[in-house]
Amino acid sequence: MSYRHLRVIDMHVHFPIANTLGLPPDPKQQHPLLQAYARERGERMAREWNTEPTEPAARTDAEVDAYLARWVGEVERYGLHKVVFVSANTNDRLAGLVARHPDKFIGFAHHALRPGADTELRRAVDELGLRGYKLLGPRTEYPFEAPELRGVWEFLAEKRLPALIHFGFLGRGGGIVQHPRMSPLALFEVARDFPEIPFVVPHFGAGYFDDLLALCWSLPNVYIDTSGSNQWMRWMPYPLSLEDLYRKALETVGAERIVFGSDSSLFPRGFSERYLLDQLRACYTLGVSEAEVELIFGGNAARLLGLAEWQSGAAAA
């Protein structure tokens, strides 16, 4: 299946570097039985998806430089228009990486949502040039609507910047499945009060697809990010496929609020072309028009990111 006629923007990539968010590890995850379970699940996933053992995340400056060069190669090899790195250890580190290749990469701020987070967000955007904010709902200890966090939402609304927030299952074996901010519905009050902010929820809600569709039905500023293998479908009490996810998303929000992501990161896999091909196949199987495909796989992200070079009529619609 060819996609070279499309200007693909991958809205969800993690730069392969250690300790992305800077949070301490979950102490519950350190139990040897949980470690063994997580390892077994990882090995099973590698067999199922025919992936090679991953190379370790970068820790030294030399390793970071080498991985950046390899990601430049991935963009060129697969003909991607842009890659959005949603994490890379610290905001300063990420800003430095994307600044070296602004024609290929865009970066999002990624720091814990807690009182004072708006100060760092302003610095990351105004001084470092980052273009959005990536959060993990199940690792956020304050309610999104807490008064002490309001400055974050006010700044994002002022700048019309996207907030990409992971909800649902987090991690692999032994990961988080219960938390006050597991469901996208935890975002309802803030998303309603700040309609200027495009809120992007990845992985089709990662096990909370029905809640995500409800949030999208209620509010016009919630977008669906398609990234990852979406294996959470296997753990639902009813059959689901990529075609099912796309069909319901298209029925609920339309092509204008769906953005492609891969959740790529580590090498040797690099860019996960398989996820792109699987999602394109799902769209074409459903009879999605070429104009809508262009929106989902590039145009919508270009609009949210304010890419001046995006001149196609579909992207401007």
Beta strands, then each sheet from edge to edge (+ up, - down):
strand 1: 9-14
strand 2: 82-87
strand 3: 105-107
strand 4: 133-136
strand 5: 163-166
strand 6: 199-201
strand 7: 222-225
strand 8: 258-259
sheet 1: 1+ 2+ 3+
sheet 2: 4+ 5+ 6+ 7+ 8+
end
